[in-house]
Amino acid sequence: MSIAVSTKGDIFLLNTQSTSYAFGIDHLGLVRHLYWGRKIEAVDDFELPELTEVSTNDPVFEITPEEFPVHGGLRYKEHCLKATFPDGTRELVYRYCGYDVEKGEDREELVIHLMDDHYAFFMDLRYKLYPQYDLMERSVVVRNQTEAPIQIEKLHSAQFHIPYENLNFSNVHGHWGAEQQRFVQKVSYGKIVIENRRGISTHNHNPYFVLDQDATETDGQVYFGALRLSGNFSGVVEQTQYGETLVQMGLNSHDFLLELQPGESLEAPAILCGYSDHGFETMSQNLHRFARDHILREGLRPVLYNSWEATEFHVTSREQIKLAQKAKEMGAELFVLDDGWFGERHSTQNGLGDWYVNEGKFPNGLEELVDAVKALDMKFGIWVEPEMVNPKAQLYQDHPDWIYHYETRVTDTSRVQYVLNITKPEVQEFIYNMLDNLLTRYDIDYIKWDANRPISQTGPQRDVWYQHIQIIYDIVKRLKEAHPHVLFEACASGGGRIDYGILGIFDDFWTSDNTDAYDRLYIQDAYSRIYPIKAMRAWVTDCPNFLSGRVIPLTFRYHSAMMGTLGVGCNILKFSPEEMELSQKMIALYKDIRPIIQEGDFYRLDNPSADQYFLYEYLKENQGVIFAFLPQSKVGHRGTTIRLRGLDEQAQYTLHTSKGDMIKSGSYLMYHGLELKLCGDYASAVIQFEKNP
């Protein structure tokens, strides 16, 4: 049993394979946190000591570590839920009404029932356990059983209590072209707030928290949680005056108001959370394994070629067929036609919303290109941006009321685009039918779904920030039910839609428009801490890179992109015979190691050298791959020692190096390590190895 209840029935102990989480119902009826950490077997070891206030200025509600604090009374701390009742009352007073345990094949779920002590308003705190992954999923469902609407002004999914001060908080910051830039800061007094207010997710922060006690990859305590929500989120980290650190995450209350009608319920987005006392590696691997096993679609992701950087908007059927032929020669398995194929789409100025094939670019219809790609035994993909419309597009001329706007204001454009108001049923059906018709008429295997601007001027509705992304989820789910073979890639002006809310609904993440192979090492490293490698799409593109201006050897570019799901975006019509030969070699190598990359365990290895090596390991069952990068040689051209992890100490392993095969024991490779010296700028190596029978 993963869920245990104390003899008195007032304490709940939730156990995974290695961790425990405990809380109880105290004498005031408050749901009070007790413990989160290494596994403790006996629920009756826990007690609920009575809390007393420090003074009248420190009431007991402030001191009590509540699992789900609500707005009202003598609470001045962060709260998870704020509601206004029909009579104007703006505080909640909850009471405990019992619990249920729900069992599934691979999980158990505890549901704590709360209700307001005056109104028929119910709150179910949900704790879903995945024991073999040492993960828990927390959420809350609120339900209106009154006879009038209740206004929900704030809804965070859960509160977490960590019994330490001076922790390290880590997340990512960034902007377009510089997403996933990891940062670490000390938590002290005051509050750390991360959030998004743009509606179309964000490049600036990501909806997760990681708190640690000076942890390393393999040692130290780490507490973490990832919110399953795209769009407007907020998270608060606070070191309190009472010796603990608390965390909340959920829907952003900025410009938010949702009316819960009689009989309606609302489930807050879940937080996938866990604890590790073995550093960041355990955190990452538990999340990665859970995502592969329970969220992501089965099957290996194909090697794709995308035409954008070769042709941009200057799309023609003849040129695309030439690119497809070259892509096939190179070894690509999927050809993706990017922006510029539809309407009067010759630049960013027009076309969005007019989703018909441009006859000037495709005089024989899109079928000519699709058939040519299929004749090459390749899959076919296509780019769309369904949430947007250009002012010049016929769709906008016909339906000017279909966008988010205020009647008395000039509507904002960004990238010469408006955002369609998809809370309107007619807009939802337009988007669904357009894509359904596209996928029905043409033999399409892959949709690259872009979103290149934030939402603004939402009109009088204040639930749009939440409803918009829920409708996107629903449309894609419906499309995948109707077209189950189609893969969907989430792109948002680069890496703006990377989160556990959209993961699984979409199958690939575009991590950044910045395809510079050196910059991508940082982006991919930060991404890997929370998100699975199998969903990380990475491209090889031309040099000089359009953003950084760097010229990086093609081998380094391939090795960098091979750390995720490999794609190529070069203008391959200009490739020399040597570049084509190298590409064929690299893609063949990737296909050989792809099961290990996409479905294996991932390790960020330590670098003991004064030179800045980037070292990574992938391991699946008895096979593994090492990636080593040296962007610049310095400090006397020193080598490094690669100490692997996750091996069998007693086993022998064969490593295939550039100097020939070598056989070493698992203990040697983990504790002594493999010595490697790369020289020059942008040097890299990929070393395969396997466990000997």
C-alpha positions as CSV (number, residue, x, y, z in Angstrom):
1,M,0.0,0.0,0.0
2,S,1.3,3.4,-1.0
3,I,-1.2,5.3,1.2
4,A,-1.5,4.7,4.9
5,V,-3.8,6.2,7.5
6,S,-3.0,6.5,11.2
7,T,-4.9,4.5,13.8
8,K,-6.8,7.7,14.8
9,G,-7.6,8.4,11.2
10,D,-6.1,11.9,11.3
11,I,-2.7,11.4,9.6
12,F,-2.0,10.3,6.1
13,L,1.3,8.9,4.9
14,L,2.0,8.7,1.2
15,N,4.9,6.4,0.3
16,T,6.7,5.9,-3.0
17,Q,9.7,3.6,-3.6
18,S,12.1,5.9,-1.7
19,T,10.2,8.9,-0.3
20,S,7.4,9.8,2.0
21,Y,5.0,12.6,2.2
22,A,2.8,13.1,5.4
23,F,0.1,15.5,6.5
24,G,-2.8,15.4,8.9
25,I,-6.0,17.0,10.1
26,D,-5.4,18.9,13.3
27,H,-7.7,19.9,16.2
28,L,-8.8,23.0,14.3
29,G,-9.7,21.0,11.2
30,L,-6.8,22.4,9.3
31,V,-5.0,20.2,6.7
32,R,-1.5,20.5,8.1
33,H,1.8,19.4,6.4
34,L,4.1,17.2,8.5
35,Y,6.9,15.7,6.3
36,W,8.4,15.4,2.9
37,G,11.7,13.5,2.5
38,R,13.3,10.0,2.8
39,K,11.0,7.1,3.3
40,I,9.4,6.5,6.7
41,E,7.4,3.3,7.0
42,A,5.2,3.8,10.1
43,V,2.4,6.3,9.9
44,D,1.8,6.1,13.6
45,D,5.2,7.5,14.2
46,F,3.9,10.9,13.2
47,E,2.1,13.2,15.6
48,L,0.1,16.4,15.3
49,P,1.4,18.7,18.1
50,E,-0.9,21.6,18.9
51,L,0.4,24.9,17.5
52,T,0.2,28.1,19.5
53,E,0.5,31.6,18.3
54,V,3.7,33.6,19.0
55,S,1.7,36.7,19.7
56,T,-1.5,38.3,18.6
57,N,0.4,39.6,15.6
58,D,1.5,36.1,14.7
59,P,-1.8,34.2,14.7
60,V,-1.8,30.4,14.5
61,F,-3.1,30.5,10.9
62,E,0.2,32.2,9.9
63,I,2.3,29.6,11.6
64,T,0.3,26.5,10.6
65,P,2.0,24.8,7.5
66,E,-1.3,24.3,5.6
67,E,-1.5,22.0,2.6
68,F,-3.9,24.3,0.9
69,P,-4.3,27.7,2.6
70,V,-7.3,29.7,1.5
71,H,-8.1,33.4,1.6
72,G,-9.8,34.7,4.7
73,G,-9.6,35.3,8.5
74,L,-6.3,35.8,10.2
75,R,-4.3,34.6,7.1
76,Y,-1.9,37.1,5.7
77,K,0.3,34.6,3.9
78,E,0.1,33.5,0.3
79,H,-3.1,31.6,-0.3
80,C,-4.0,29.0,-2.9
81,L,-7.7,29.9,-3.4
82,K,-9.7,33.1,-3.3
83,A,-13.4,33.1,-4.1
84,T,-16.3,35.5,-4.0
85,F,-19.7,34.1,-3.1
86,P,-23.0,35.5,-4.5
87,D,-23.8,37.5,-1.4
88,G,-20.4,39.3,-1.6
89,T,-18.6,37.2,1.1
90,R,-14.9,37.1,0.1
91,E,-13.4,34.6,2.5
92,L,-13.4,30.8,2.8
93,V,-13.6,28.8,5.9
94,Y,-13.1,25.1,5.2
95,R,-13.9,22.0,7.2
96,Y,-12.7,18.4,6.7
97,C,-15.3,16.0,5.3
98,G,-13.4,12.7,5.0
99,Y,-11.3,11.0,2.3
100,D,-11.3,8.4,-0.4
101,V,-8.6,6.2,-1.9
102,E,-8.8,5.5,-5.6
103,K,-6.6,2.8,-7.1
104,G,-5.3,2.3,-10.7
105,E,-3.0,-0.1,-12.4
106,D,0.2,1.8,-11.6
107,R,-0.9,4.4,-9.1
108,E,-3.0,5.2,-6.1
109,E,-4.7,8.5,-5.4
110,L,-5.8,10.0,-2.1
111,V,-8.6,12.5,-2.2
112,I,-9.2,14.8,0.8
113,H,-12.7,16.2,0.9
114,L,-13.2,19.8,2.2
115,M,-16.1,22.1,2.1
116,D,-17.0,25.6,3.1
117,D,-18.7,25.7,6.5
118,H,-21.6,27.8,5.2
119,Y,-21.8,27.5,1.4
120,A,-22.2,24.4,-0.7
121,F,-18.7,24.9,-2.1
122,F,-16.4,21.9,-2.2
123,M,-12.6,21.5,-2.5
124,D,-11.0,18.1,-3.2
125,L,-7.3,17.9,-2.6
126,R,-5.9,15.2,-4.8
127,Y,-2.6,13.3,-4.3
128,K,-1.8,10.8,-7.0
129,L,1.2,8.6,-6.4
130,Y,3.5,7.0,-8.9
131,P,5.7,4.9,-6.5
132,Q,8.2,3.4,-9.0
133,Y,9.2,6.9,-10.2
134,D,9.2,8.5,-6.7
135,L,6.8,11.0,-8.0
136,M,3.5,12.5,-6.8
137,E,0.9,14.6,-8.6
138,R,-1.0,17.2,-6.6
139,S,-4.0,19.1,-7.7
140,V,-7.3,20.5,-6.4
141,V,-10.9,20.3,-7.8
142,V,-13.3,23.0,-6.7
143,R,-17.0,22.4,-7.1
144,N,-20.0,24.8,-6.9
145,Q,-23.1,23.2,-5.6
146,T,-24.9,26.4,-4.8
147,E,-27.6,27.9,-6.9
148,A,-25.7,30.9,-8.1
149,P,-22.3,31.6,-9.7
150,I,-19.1,31.8,-7.6
151,Q,-16.3,33.9,-8.8
152,I,-12.8,32.3,-8.6
153,E,-10.2,35.0,-8.4
154,K,-7.1,32.9,-7.6
155,L,-6.4,29.2,-7.9
156,H,-3.0,27.7,-7.1
157,S,-2.8,23.9,-7.3
158,A,-0.9,23.2,-4.1
159,Q,1.4,24.5,-1.4
160,F,4.6,22.8,-0.5
161,H,6.5,23.1,2.8
162,I,10.3,22.5,3.0
163,P,11.7,22.6,6.6
164,Y,14.9,24.5,5.7
165,E,16.1,28.0,5.2
166,N,18.8,29.4,2.8
167,L,18.0,27.0,0.0
168,N,19.0,27.4,-3.6
169,F,16.2,28.1,-6.1
170,S,16.8,27.3,-9.8
171,N,14.8,27.9,-12.9
172,V,15.5,29.4,-16.3
173,H,15.3,32.9,-17.7
174,G,15.6,34.1,-21.2
175,H,14.0,35.7,-24.3
176,W,13.6,34.9,-27.9
177,G,16.8,33.3,-29.2
178,A,18.1,32.8,-25.7
179,E,15.6,30.5,-24.0
180,Q,16.4,28.0,-21.2
181,Q,19.2,30.0,-19.6
182,R,19.6,28.3,-16.2
183,F,20.0,30.5,-13.1
184,V,20.4,29.7,-9.4
185,Q,19.8,32.1,-6.5
186,K,19.7,31.9,-2.8
187,V,16.3,32.0,-1.1
188,S,16.3,34.5,1.7
189,Y,13.6,36.7,3.3
190,G,11.1,38.2,0.8
191,K,9.5,36.4,-2.1
192,I,10.7,35.0,-5.4
193,V,8.0,35.2,-8.0
194,I,8.1,33.5,-11.4
195,E,5.3,33.9,-13.8
196,N,3.9,34.4,-17.3
197,R,1.2,36.9,-18.3
198,R,1.3,36.5,-22.1
199,G,-1.2,33.8,-22.6
200,I,1.0,32.0,-25.3
201,S,3.4,30.7,-22.7
202,T,6.7,32.4,-22.3
203,H,10.5,32.4,-23.1
204,N,11.1,34.2,-19.8
205,H,10.5,31.6,-17.0
206,N,9.3,28.0,-17.0
207,P,6.5,26.6,-14.7
208,Y,8.6,24.6,-12.3
209,F,10.6,24.9,-9.1
210,V,13.8,23.3,-8.0
211,L,15.0,23.9,-4.4
212,D,18.2,22.3,-3.1
213,Q,20.6,22.3,-0.2
214,D,23.8,22.9,-2.2
215,A,23.2,19.7,-4.1
216,T,25.3,18.3,-6.9
217,E,24.3,15.9,-9.7
218,T,24.7,12.9,-7.4
219,D,24.4,14.1,-3.9
220,G,22.3,16.4,-1.7
221,Q,18.6,17.1,-1.1
222,V,16.4,18.3,-3.9
223,Y,12.7,19.2,-3.9
224,F,11.1,19.9,-7.2
225,G,7.7,20.3,-8.9
226,A,6.6,20.9,-12.5
227,L,3.2,22.5,-13.3
228,R,1.2,20.9,-16.0
229,L,0.1,24.1,-17.6
230,S,0.9,26.2,-20.7
231,G,0.0,29.9,-20.7
232,N,-0.4,32.1,-17.7
233,F,1.1,30.6,-14.6
234,S,2.6,32.0,-11.4
235,G,4.8,30.5,-8.7
236,V,6.0,31.9,-5.4
237,V,8.9,30.8,-3.3
238,E,9.1,32.3,0.2
239,Q,11.3,31.8,3.2
240,T,9.1,32.4,6.1
241,Q,9.8,33.9,9.6
242,Y,9.0,30.6,11.1
243,G,12.0,28.5,9.8
244,E,10.7,27.0,6.6
245,T,10.5,27.6,2.9
246,L,7.1,27.4,1.1
247,V,6.3,27.1,-2.6
248,Q,3.0,27.6,-4.5
249,M,2.3,27.2,-8.2
250,G,-0.8,27.4,-10.3
251,L,-3.0,29.7,-12.4
252,N,-1.8,33.3,-12.6
253,S,-4.3,35.6,-10.8
254,H,-3.2,38.5,-13.0
255,D,-6.3,39.8,-14.8
256,F,-8.0,36.5,-14.0
257,L,-11.6,35.9,-12.9
258,L,-13.5,32.7,-13.7
259,E,-17.2,32.3,-12.9
260,L,-18.0,28.8,-11.7
261,Q,-21.6,28.2,-12.5
262,P,-24.0,26.1,-10.4
263,G,-23.1,22.4,-10.7
264,E,-19.7,23.2,-12.4
265,S,-16.3,22.1,-11.2
266,L,-12.8,23.2,-12.1
267,E,-9.7,21.2,-11.7
268,A,-6.5,23.2,-11.2
269,P,-3.5,22.0,-13.4
270,A,-1.6,19.3,-11.6
271,I,1.9,19.7,-10.2
272,L,4.2,16.7,-10.8
273,C,6.6,16.7,-7.9
274,G,9.2,14.8,-6.0
275,Y,12.1,14.6,-3.6
276,S,15.6,13.3,-4.2
277,D,18.5,12.9,-1.7
278,H,20.8,11.9,-4.5
279,G,21.1,15.2,-6.2
280,F,19.8,16.5,-9.6
281,E,20.4,13.4,-11.6
282,T,17.8,11.4,-9.7
283,M,15.3,14.3,-10.2
284,S,15.9,14.4,-13.9
285,Q,15.8,10.7,-14.5
286,N,12.6,10.1,-12.5
287,L,10.9,12.9,-14.5
288,H,12.3,11.6,-17.8
289,R,11.3,8.0,-17.2
290,F,7.8,9.0,-16.1
291,A,7.3,11.2,-19.2
292,R,8.5,8.4,-21.5
293,D,6.3,5.7,-19.9
294,H,3.2,7.7,-19.2
295,I,3.0,10.9,-21.2
296,L,4.9,10.7,-24.5
297,R,3.7,8.7,-27.5
298,E,5.5,5.5,-28.1
299,G,7.9,5.1,-31.0
300,L,11.2,6.7,-32.0
301,R,11.0,10.2,-33.4
302,P,12.1,10.5,-37.1
303,V,15.1,12.4,-38.5
304,L,13.5,15.4,-40.1
305,Y,14.5,17.9,-42.7
306,N,12.9,21.4,-42.5
307,S,12.9,23.8,-45.5
308,W,12.6,27.1,-43.6
309,E,16.3,28.2,-43.6
310,A,16.8,27.1,-47.1
311,T,13.9,29.0,-48.7
312,E,12.1,31.0,-46.0
313,F,8.9,32.4,-47.7
314,H,10.2,31.8,-51.2
315,V,8.5,28.5,-51.5
316,T,7.9,26.7,-54.8
317,S,6.9,23.1,-55.5
318,R,9.9,22.5,-57.7
319,E,12.5,23.8,-55.2
320,Q,10.9,21.8,-52.3
321,I,11.0,18.6,-54.4
322,K,14.7,19.2,-55.0
323,L,15.2,19.7,-51.3
324,A,13.3,16.5,-50.5
325,Q,15.4,14.5,-52.9
326,K,18.6,15.8,-51.3
327,A,17.2,15.2,-47.8
328,K,16.4,11.6,-48.8
329,E,19.9,11.2,-50.1
330,M,21.3,12.5,-46.8
331,G,19.2,10.0,-44.8
332,A,16.3,12.1,-43.5
333,E,13.0,10.3,-42.8
334,L,10.6,13.3,-42.6
335,F,10.4,16.3,-44.9
336,V,8.7,19.4,-43.3
337,L,7.4,22.2,-45.5
338,D,7.6,25.3,-43.4
339,D,6.0,28.8,-43.6
340,G,5.0,30.3,-47.0
341,W,2.9,27.6,-48.7
342,F,-0.6,29.1,-48.2
343,G,-2.7,32.1,-49.1
344,E,-0.8,35.3,-50.1
345,R,2.0,34.4,-47.8
346,H,5.1,36.0,-49.2
347,S,6.2,37.7,-46.0
348,T,4.9,38.2,-42.4
349,Q,2.5,40.8,-43.9
350,N,-0.3,38.5,-45.1
351,G,-1.6,35.0,-45.4
352,L,-2.3,33.8,-41.8
353,G,-5.8,32.7,-41.6
354,D,-6.2,31.9,-45.4
355,W,-5.3,28.3,-45.3
356,Y,-5.5,27.4,-48.9
357,V,-2.6,26.2,-51.1
358,N,-1.0,29.1,-53.0
359,E,-1.5,28.2,-56.7
360,G,1.4,30.3,-57.9
361,K,3.8,28.4,-55.7
362,F,2.0,25.0,-56.3
363,P,0.5,25.1,-59.8
364,N,-0.2,21.4,-59.6
365,G,-1.5,21.5,-56.1
366,L,0.2,20.4,-52.9
367,E,-0.3,16.8,-54.0
368,E,2.7,17.2,-56.3
369,L,5.1,17.8,-53.4
370,V,3.4,15.3,-51.1
371,D,3.5,12.6,-53.7
372,A,7.1,13.3,-54.5
373,V,8.0,13.0,-50.8
374,K,6.1,9.8,-50.4
375,A,7.6,8.3,-53.5
376,L,11.0,8.9,-51.8
377,D,9.6,6.8,-48.9
378,M,9.7,9.8,-46.5
379,K,7.1,11.1,-44.2
380,F,5.6,14.6,-44.9
381,G,5.1,17.4,-42.5
382,I,3.7,21.0,-42.7
383,W,3.9,24.3,-40.8
384,V,0.8,26.0,-39.5
385,E,0.0,28.9,-37.1
386,P,-3.7,28.4,-36.5
387,E,-4.2,30.8,-33.6
388,M,-3.2,33.9,-35.6
389,V,-4.5,36.0,-38.5
390,N,-3.0,38.8,-40.5
391,P,-5.0,42.1,-40.9
392,K,-4.8,41.8,-44.7
393,A,-6.0,38.2,-44.7
394,Q,-9.4,37.4,-46.2
395,L,-10.4,35.6,-43.0
396,Y,-10.0,38.9,-41.1
397,Q,-11.9,40.8,-43.7
398,D,-14.8,38.4,-43.5
399,H,-14.7,38.0,-39.7
400,P,-13.2,41.1,-38.0
401,D,-15.0,40.1,-34.8
402,W,-13.1,36.8,-34.5
403,I,-10.0,38.4,-32.8
404,Y,-9.3,39.4,-29.2
405,H,-10.1,43.1,-29.1
406,Y,-11.9,46.1,-27.5
407,E,-14.5,47.9,-29.5
408,T,-13.2,51.3,-28.4
409,R,-9.5,50.6,-28.9
410,V,-7.1,50.2,-31.8
411,T,-6.2,46.5,-31.8
412,D,-2.6,45.6,-31.2
413,T,-0.6,43.9,-33.8
414,S,2.7,42.0,-33.2
415,R,4.6,40.5,-36.1
416,V,1.7,41.9,-38.1
417,Q,-0.7,39.5,-36.5
418,Y,-3.8,39.4,-34.4
419,V,-4.7,36.6,-32.1
420,L,-7.9,34.7,-32.9
421,N,-10.4,34.6,-30.0
422,I,-10.7,30.8,-29.8
423,T,-13.1,31.0,-26.9
424,K,-15.7,31.6,-29.6
425,P,-17.2,28.3,-30.7
426,E,-17.2,29.3,-34.4
427,V,-13.5,30.1,-34.2
428,Q,-12.7,26.7,-32.5
429,E,-14.6,24.9,-35.3
430,F,-12.9,26.9,-38.0
431,I,-9.5,25.9,-36.7
432,Y,-10.4,22.3,-36.1
433,N,-12.1,21.9,-39.5
434,M,-9.3,23.6,-41.3
435,L,-6.7,21.2,-39.8
436,D,-9.0,18.2,-40.1
437,N,-9.5,18.9,-43.8
438,L,-5.8,19.5,-44.4
439,L,-4.9,16.2,-42.7
440,T,-7.8,14.3,-44.5
441,R,-7.0,15.7,-48.0
442,Y,-3.3,15.3,-47.9
443,D,-1.1,12.4,-46.6
444,I,0.5,14.4,-43.8
445,D,2.4,12.8,-40.9
446,Y,3.7,15.8,-38.9
447,I,2.3,19.2,-37.9
448,K,4.6,22.0,-36.8
449,W,2.2,24.3,-34.8
450,D,3.7,27.7,-34.3
451,A,2.5,30.7,-32.2
452,N,4.5,33.9,-32.8
453,R,2.9,36.5,-30.5
454,P,1.4,37.0,-27.1
455,I,-2.3,37.6,-26.4
456,S,-3.5,41.1,-25.6
457,Q,-6.7,43.1,-25.5
458,T,-8.7,40.0,-24.5
459,G,-12.0,41.9,-24.2
460,P,-14.3,41.7,-21.1
461,Q,-13.6,38.0,-20.4
462,R,-11.1,37.5,-17.7
463,D,-10.9,33.7,-17.9
464,V,-9.5,33.9,-21.5
465,W,-5.9,33.4,-20.1
466,Y,-6.9,30.0,-18.9
467,Q,-9.5,29.0,-21.5
468,H,-7.4,29.7,-24.5
469,I,-4.8,27.1,-23.8
470,Q,-7.4,24.5,-22.6
471,I,-9.1,24.9,-26.0
472,I,-5.8,24.4,-27.8
473,Y,-5.3,21.2,-25.9
474,D,-8.8,20.1,-26.8
475,I,-8.4,20.8,-30.5
476,V,-5.2,18.9,-30.8
477,K,-6.6,15.9,-28.8
478,R,-9.6,15.8,-31.2
479,L,-7.3,15.9,-34.2
480,K,-5.1,13.1,-32.9
481,E,-8.1,11.0,-32.3
482,A,-9.2,11.5,-35.9
483,H,-5.6,11.2,-37.3
484,P,-3.8,9.0,-34.8
485,H,-0.6,8.6,-36.9
486,V,0.2,12.4,-37.0
487,L,2.9,13.8,-34.8
488,F,2.5,17.4,-33.5
489,E,5.4,19.7,-32.7
490,A,4.9,22.6,-30.2
491,C,6.6,25.8,-31.4
492,A,6.0,29.2,-29.9
493,S,8.3,31.7,-31.6
494,G,11.0,29.4,-30.6
495,G,10.9,27.6,-27.2
496,G,7.9,29.5,-25.7
497,R,5.8,26.4,-25.1
498,I,7.8,23.9,-23.1
499,D,6.0,22.5,-20.1
500,Y,4.3,19.4,-18.8
501,G,0.9,20.8,-19.7
502,I,1.4,20.5,-23.4
503,L,3.8,17.6,-23.3
504,G,2.0,14.5,-24.5
505,I,-0.6,16.5,-26.2
506,F,2.2,17.7,-28.5
507,D,4.9,15.1,-29.3
508,D,8.0,17.4,-30.0
509,F,9.2,20.6,-28.5
510,W,11.0,23.2,-30.6
511,T,13.5,24.4,-27.9
512,S,14.7,27.7,-29.6
513,D,15.0,29.5,-32.9
514,N,18.6,29.8,-31.9
515,T,20.2,26.9,-33.7
516,D,23.8,27.9,-32.9
517,A,25.4,24.6,-31.9
518,Y,27.4,26.1,-29.0
519,D,24.4,28.1,-27.6
520,R,22.3,25.0,-27.9
521,L,24.6,23.1,-25.4
522,Y,23.5,25.5,-22.7
523,I,19.8,25.4,-23.8
524,Q,19.8,21.6,-24.0
525,D,21.5,21.2,-20.6
526,A,19.0,23.4,-18.9
527,Y,16.1,21.7,-20.7
528,S,17.3,18.3,-19.7
529,R,16.9,19.0,-16.0
530,I,13.1,18.7,-16.1
531,Y,12.0,17.7,-19.6
532,P,12.6,14.4,-21.6
533,I,15.2,14.2,-24.3
534,K,12.8,12.3,-26.5
535,A,10.7,15.5,-27.0
536,M,13.7,17.9,-27.6
537,R,13.9,18.7,-31.3
538,A,17.4,20.0,-32.3
539,W,18.6,21.1,-35.8
540,V,21.8,21.3,-37.7
541,T,21.8,24.6,-39.6
542,D,24.0,26.7,-41.9
543,C,27.0,28.9,-40.9
544,P,27.6,31.7,-40.2
545,N,24.6,31.2,-37.8
546,F,22.0,33.9,-38.5
547,L,21.9,34.8,-34.8
548,S,25.4,34.4,-33.4
549,G,27.4,34.9,-36.6
550,R,29.6,31.9,-35.5
551,V,31.1,29.5,-38.0
552,I,31.2,26.1,-36.3
553,P,32.4,22.9,-38.0
554,L,29.7,20.6,-39.4
555,T,30.7,17.7,-37.2
556,F,30.3,19.8,-34.0
557,R,26.9,21.0,-35.3
558,Y,25.7,17.4,-35.9
559,H,27.0,16.2,-32.5
560,S,25.2,19.0,-30.7
561,A,21.9,18.3,-32.5
562,M,22.2,14.5,-32.1
563,M,21.8,15.0,-28.3
564,G,18.0,15.3,-28.9
565,T,15.7,14.4,-31.8
566,L,17.8,15.2,-34.8
567,G,16.7,17.6,-37.5
568,V,18.5,19.4,-40.4
569,G,17.6,22.9,-41.6
570,C,20.5,23.7,-43.9
571,N,20.2,24.7,-47.5
572,I,21.4,21.3,-48.6
573,L,21.2,22.2,-52.3
574,K,24.4,24.1,-51.7
575,F,26.2,21.3,-49.8
576,S,29.5,20.2,-51.2
577,P,30.1,16.5,-51.8
578,E,32.2,16.4,-48.6
579,E,29.3,18.0,-46.6
580,M,26.8,15.6,-48.0
581,E,29.1,12.6,-47.3
582,L,29.6,13.8,-43.7
583,S,25.9,14.3,-43.3
584,Q,25.1,10.8,-44.5
585,K,27.6,9.5,-42.0
586,M,26.3,11.5,-39.1
587,I,22.7,10.7,-39.7
588,A,23.5,7.0,-40.1
589,L,25.3,7.2,-36.7
590,Y,22.3,8.9,-35.2
591,K,19.9,6.3,-36.4
592,D,22.2,3.6,-34.8
593,I,22.3,5.3,-31.4
594,R,18.7,6.8,-31.6
595,P,17.1,4.3,-29.2
596,I,19.7,5.1,-26.6
597,I,19.3,8.9,-27.0
598,Q,15.6,9.0,-27.1
599,E,14.7,6.2,-24.6
600,G,17.7,5.9,-22.4
601,D,18.8,7.5,-19.1
602,F,20.6,10.8,-19.4
603,Y,23.6,11.9,-17.3
604,R,25.2,15.3,-17.1
605,L,28.8,14.3,-16.3
606,D,31.3,16.2,-14.2
607,N,34.2,17.9,-15.9
608,P,37.4,17.9,-13.8
609,S,39.4,19.8,-16.4
610,A,40.4,23.5,-16.4
611,D,39.2,23.4,-20.0
612,Q,35.5,23.9,-20.5
613,Y,34.4,20.4,-21.7
614,F,30.7,19.6,-21.9
615,L,30.3,15.9,-21.1
616,Y,27.1,13.8,-21.3
617,E,26.2,10.1,-21.2
618,Y,23.2,8.2,-22.4
619,L,22.5,4.7,-21.2
620,K,19.9,2.2,-22.2
621,E,20.1,-1.4,-20.8
622,N,23.5,-2.7,-22.0
623,Q,24.3,0.1,-24.5
624,G,25.6,3.6,-24.0
625,V,26.9,6.8,-25.8
626,I,29.2,9.5,-24.6
627,F,29.2,13.0,-26.0
628,A,32.1,15.3,-25.4
629,F,32.4,18.9,-26.6
630,L,35.3,21.4,-26.3
631,P,34.2,24.8,-27.8
632,Q,37.6,26.3,-27.2
633,S,41.0,25.0,-26.3
634,K,42.8,26.9,-23.5
635,V,44.8,26.5,-20.4
636,G,47.6,24.5,-22.1
637,H,45.2,22.4,-24.2
638,R,44.4,20.1,-21.2
639,G,42.4,16.9,-21.5
640,T,39.7,15.7,-19.2
641,T,38.6,12.6,-17.5
642,I,35.2,11.2,-18.2
643,R,33.7,9.4,-15.2
644,L,30.7,7.5,-16.3
645,R,27.7,6.7,-14.1
646,G,25.0,4.0,-13.9
647,L,27.3,1.1,-15.0
648,D,27.6,-2.4,-13.5
649,E,30.8,-2.3,-11.4
650,Q,31.6,-6.0,-12.0
651,A,30.9,-6.0,-15.8
652,Q,33.3,-5.4,-18.6
653,Y,32.5,-2.8,-21.3
654,T,33.8,-2.3,-24.8
655,L,34.3,1.3,-25.9
656,H,34.6,2.2,-29.5
657,T,37.0,5.2,-29.6
658,S,38.8,7.0,-32.5
659,K,41.9,5.2,-31.4
660,G,40.3,1.8,-31.5
661,D,38.3,-0.4,-29.2
662,M,39.2,-0.7,-25.5
663,I,37.8,-2.9,-22.8
664,K,37.4,-1.6,-19.3
665,S,35.5,-2.6,-16.2
666,G,32.5,-0.7,-15.0
667,S,34.2,0.2,-11.8
668,Y,37.2,1.6,-13.7
669,L,35.0,3.7,-16.0
670,M,33.0,5.1,-13.1
671,Y,35.8,5.7,-10.5
672,H,39.0,6.2,-12.5
673,G,37.4,7.3,-15.7
674,L,38.2,7.5,-19.4
675,E,40.9,10.0,-20.3
676,L,40.1,12.2,-23.3
677,K,41.9,15.1,-24.9
678,L,40.3,17.3,-27.6
679,C,42.2,20.0,-29.3
680,G,41.3,23.2,-31.2
681,D,38.1,25.1,-31.3
682,Y,34.7,23.4,-31.6
683,A,36.1,19.9,-31.2
684,S,33.7,17.1,-30.3
685,A,33.5,13.3,-30.0
686,V,30.9,10.6,-29.8
687,I,31.9,7.3,-28.2
688,Q,29.7,4.3,-28.2
689,F,30.0,1.5,-25.7
690,E,28.3,-1.7,-24.7
691,K,28.3,-4.1,-21.8
692,N,30.1,-7.3,-22.7
693,P,28.1,-10.6,-22.4
